[in-house]
Amino acid sequence: MTPPILTGGDLLATVARPYQGLVTGDDPRLKRSWWELSATSERWVRCQSTVKDTVAYGGRDLLVDWTDDGLLMARRQGVGAWGGNGVAVSAMSDLPCTIYTGNKFDVNTCVLIPEDQSLLPALWAFCESGELSKLVRKIDTAIKVTTASFVKIPFDPDHWATRAAATGDLPAAHSPDPTQWIFHGWPKESTAPLQVAVARLLGYRWLAELDAEMWLSDESRAMVKLCETLLPLADEDGIVCLPAVVGERTASDRLKTMLSAAGVAPAGDLDDWLRDKFFDGHCQLFQQRPFIWHVWDGRRKDGFHALVNYHKLDRKLLEKLIYSHLGDWIARQKAAEERGESGAEARRLAAEDLQERLKLILEGEPPYDIFARWKPLEEQPIGWKPDLNDGVRVNIRPFVNAGVLRKNPKVKWNKDRGKEPERSKEQYPWFWGWDEETDDFMGGSDFDGNRWNDCHYSNHVKQAARATAMLGGKSWRTSMKSVLKTSTSCWTGHRPETAQRWLSPTCSDRSCGSPTKSCCLSTR
């Protein structure tokens, strides 16, 4: 139903245009919190979204996948607002608003762009006052307000220009909130100084520090400059252990140094806070998409705890955590055992158990595998080889399943909304009627397009899929037989007799380097 139009003055539609934002069609695949990625790129662009309360600069916590100039979007809309300046109004609840500065924006936000940019201060004063919300809700009481309703209300430009002049110029871009991409990175001037300091200790830097072209207030830019003084205090490899290992000081000592350099005086015991409260607070602050992971052995006071920078946590760094940092801790407990120290054996056993769990993640067999439903089977990671583009939700699953995190974030891998367009059963078998139980599910008879996220595939199945893809999409055994007939050497340079062993249903010789467990795909 078309909303009624309020009378009493010119309508807002005479001075401003409303724009509806992007619809991705698949948010879990195409949206990320900006801190899930190391930096923006041509692929991932900033996307403004809703705010909980009216604030000058908020809603700046998302990125959207802009591959092929946004070709993946279900609805590429709001184009007329991009690059302009206006007000972004959240389209639900009491319609809180924030200043808009030209970024892409999502469908949950309506952007108002004044036809005359000199009216922007007046428009912001009107929206910030709450008057826009009050008037719009008189004509549109739906849970989500339609875009057209935002400009079918009266607006007096002269009155609101006078109000704006009384409060001064529009504020420049500044935020003390670490979840906003315009946050400067300086711990003291933050809503969460300890959280910011820990991230900096692990070598993390905020986007405002890395983008010299980002529009910021002079105050924010000065704080970005101050952050340079903290860079020498950051850990080089991205692993900070709470106990003193591999010749490094305890995490609490190093954090105390960082806080002192930033002018922050912490209250309470930092070691206790790091062990018991940091990770839970980190998950809450960063919307259950943590980028500093707290790995532990289950012993609260006297066990092994390590903070790890997710952005640096590739296979090599995980091996370093397992064999260097944790290995040094285990060696210390063994030495303590030999001295007859009380509790050393229990600490060693707990650490060795953690080491074995981390090795399982490194190997990546189910249920410690990584699965991204939007990637074909041949592109699924083998072992611990995370792709940051897939997001924390995808990559943290092996650590949750292994039970090695201090607290599990509130992440679910259930079915996402929407349906996929029909895809190849060989490449995307999970879209073909997965039963929600079977590992290595190779597809049923009917395509249903359900967006499941908790599927598991063993390494040998993924390796076989890669072999099939490399050999032109034929079945692996058929392709290999063809190679044997036409060449004196086979796939990846192996001798024909080696390839023949791979084809044998009874082969058990793993020294041949077969991409399968049994060297045969006849049962799959």
KADAVEN-V415346 format. One record per backbone hydrogen bond with DSSP energy under -0.5 kcal/mol. CO is the residue of the C=O (numbers start at 1). NH is the residue of the N-H. If there is no record, write none. Layout:
CO,NH  CO,NH
This chain:
4,6  10,155  11,14  12,15  12,16  15,115  15,116  17,113  19,111  22,107  23,74  23,75  26,29  26,30  27,31  30,65  32,63  33,36  34,37  43,45  43,66  44,41  45,64  46,104  47,62  48,106  56,99  59,49  59,61  60,181  61,34  62,47  63,32  64,45  64,66  66,69  66,70  67,71  67,72  70,73  75,23  75,77  78,81  78,82  79,82  81,84  86,100  87,89  87,112  88,98  89,110  91,145  92,95  96,90  97,55  98,88  100,86  102,83  104,48  105,22  106,109  108,91  109,21  109,111  110,89  110,112  111,19  111,113  112,87  112,114  113,17  115,117  116,119  117,120  119,123  120,124  121,125  122,126  123,127  124,128  125,129  126,131  126,132  127,130  130,134  131,135  132,136  133,137  134,138  135,138  135,139  136,139  136,140  143,93  143,145  146,149  146,150  147,150  148,151  149,152  151,13  152,6  153,12  155,157  156,160  157,161  158,162  159,163  160,164  161,165  162,166  163,167  164,167  164,168  173,217  175,184  176,178  176,191  177,180  180,183  183,208  185,187  187,190  188,190  190,193  192,196  193,197  194,198  195,199  196,200  197,201  198,202  199,204  200,203  201,235  206,209  206,210  207,210  207,211  210,212  211,214  214,216  217,221  218,222  219,223  220,224  221,225  222,226  223,227  224,228  225,228  226,229  227,230  227,231  228,231  230,233  231,234  238,309  240,307  241,251  242,251  243,245  245,248  250,254  251,255  252,256  253,257  254,258  255,259  256,260  257,261  258,262  259,264  260,263  264,266  268,270  269,273  270,274  271,275  272,276  273,277  273,278  277,281  278,282  279,283  280,284  281,285  282,286  283,288  284,287  286,289  291,293  291,310  293,295  293,308  294,406  295,306  298,300  299,303  303,305  304,297  305,242  305,243  306,295  307,240  308,293  308,310  309,312  309,313  310,313  312,314  314,318  315,319  316,320  317,321  318,322  319,323  320,324  320,325  321,326  324,328  325,329  326,330  327,331  328,332  329,333  330,334  331,335  332,336  333,337  334,338  335,339  336,341  337,340  341,344  343,347  344,348  345,349  346,350  347,351  348,352  349,353  350,354  351,355  352,356  353,357  354,358  355,359  356,360  357,361  358,362  359,363  360,364  360,365  362,384  365,368  371,373  372,375  376,379  377,380  381,383  383,385  386,388  387,390  388,391  391,395  392,396  394,397  396,399  396,400  397,401  398,402  399,403  399,404  400,403  404,296  409,411  413,453  416,451  418,451  424,428  427,377  428,431  429,432  430,434  431,433  431,448  431,449  432,444  438,441  449,420  450,452  451,416  456,440  458,462  459,463  460,464  461,465  462,466  463,467  464,468  465,469  466,470  467,471  468,473  469,472  471,474  475,479  476,480  477,481  478,482  479,483  480,484  481,485  482,486  483,487  488,496  490,493  491,494  494,490  495,498  495,499  496,500  497,501  498,502  499,503  500,504  501,504  504,507  508,510  509,512  510,513  521,524
